[in-house]
Structure formats: C-alpha cells, structure tokens
C-alpha cells in the first residue's frame, strides 16, 4: 500500500493509517522501533513534515510512543 498523492484524504492521515495497519498486522511489532522519519519520507514520497504530522496523530491515538534520541516505537494493541 502507500499514499494517494492526488487523493482527498490529507497525506499525513494516509501515512498514519498505513503505519497503524502495519503495526496491527505485526509488520512493525509492538515494542520495536519503526522506521525513521527520513526512511518513511523516502518510502512514501512525501515530506518529512508529513511523516512528523502522522507520528503526532499516532502518538495522540496511543499507537506509537516516541523516545527522545532513540526513535518511535510501536505500542501493543492494548496500549
């Protein structure tokens, strides 16, 4: 999957949905670091700011947690 650059849904929401799907499917296992902003920016073909906005949304939802200097980590489905 990926993002639809021409779609009506904001890009950061599309990225957040895809990352959340990958966490739910175990592609990014709970407790493990997910790819960096730079890595995801390259993969999805969007700006780093878009990835950062997606991470903020996912943090607000409790899907990921950020650890300063270490990265962003997937959380277990139960939080």
C-alpha positions as CSV (number, residue, x, y, z in Angstrom):
1,X,0.0,0.0,0.0
2,X,1.0,3.6,0.0
3,X,-0.4,7.1,-0.2
4,X,-2.6,8.6,-3.0
5,X,-0.9,11.9,-3.7
6,X,-4.0,13.0,-5.7
7,X,-6.5,11.8,-3.1
8,X,-8.8,14.0,-1.0
9,X,-7.5,12.5,2.3
10,X,-4.7,14.5,3.8
11,X,-1.3,12.8,3.2
12,X,-0.4,12.7,6.9
13,X,-3.7,10.8,7.6
14,X,-3.0,8.4,4.8
15,X,0.5,7.7,6.2
16,X,-0.8,7.4,9.8
17,X,-3.4,4.8,8.6
18,X,-0.7,2.8,6.7
19,X,1.6,2.8,9.7
20,X,-1.2,1.8,12.0
21,X,-2.2,-1.0,9.6
22,X,1.4,-2.3,9.6
23,X,1.5,-2.2,13.4
24,X,-1.8,-4.1,13.6
25,X,-0.5,-6.7,11.2
26,X,2.8,-7.2,13.0
27,X,5.0,-5.7,10.3
28,X,6.1,-3.3,13.0
29,X,6.0,-5.5,16.1
30,X,4.9,-3.9,19.5
31,X,7.9,-2.6,21.4
32,X,10.1,-2.4,18.3
33,X,11.4,0.8,16.6
34,X,9.5,1.8,13.5
35,X,11.4,3.3,10.5
36,X,12.6,6.8,10.9
37,X,11.0,10.0,9.6
38,X,13.6,10.1,6.8
39,X,13.1,6.4,5.9
40,X,9.3,6.7,5.7
41,X,9.5,10.1,3.9
42,X,11.6,8.3,1.2
43,X,9.3,5.3,1.1
44,X,6.1,7.2,0.8
45,X,7.5,10.0,-1.4
46,X,6.3,12.7,1.0
47,X,8.0,15.4,3.1
48,X,9.5,14.7,6.5
49,X,6.9,17.2,7.9
50,X,4.1,14.9,6.6
51,X,5.6,12.0,8.4
52,X,6.1,14.0,11.6
53,X,2.4,15.1,11.4
54,X,1.4,11.4,11.0
55,X,3.6,10.5,14.1
56,X,1.9,13.2,16.1
57,X,-1.5,11.7,15.2
58,X,-0.4,8.2,16.0
59,X,1.0,9.3,19.4
60,X,-2.2,11.1,20.2
61,X,-4.1,7.8,19.4
62,X,-1.6,5.8,21.6
63,X,-0.5,3.7,18.6
64,X,3.2,4.7,18.9
65,X,5.4,6.3,21.5
66,X,8.5,8.5,20.9
67,X,11.7,8.2,22.9
68,X,13.9,11.2,22.5
69,X,17.2,10.2,20.9
70,X,16.1,6.7,20.2
71,X,13.1,6.8,17.8
72,X,9.5,6.0,17.6
73,X,8.2,2.6,18.8
74,X,5.1,0.6,18.1
75,X,2.8,0.1,21.1
76,X,0.9,-3.1,21.9
77,X,-2.8,-3.1,20.7
78,X,-3.9,-2.8,24.3
79,X,-1.7,0.3,24.8
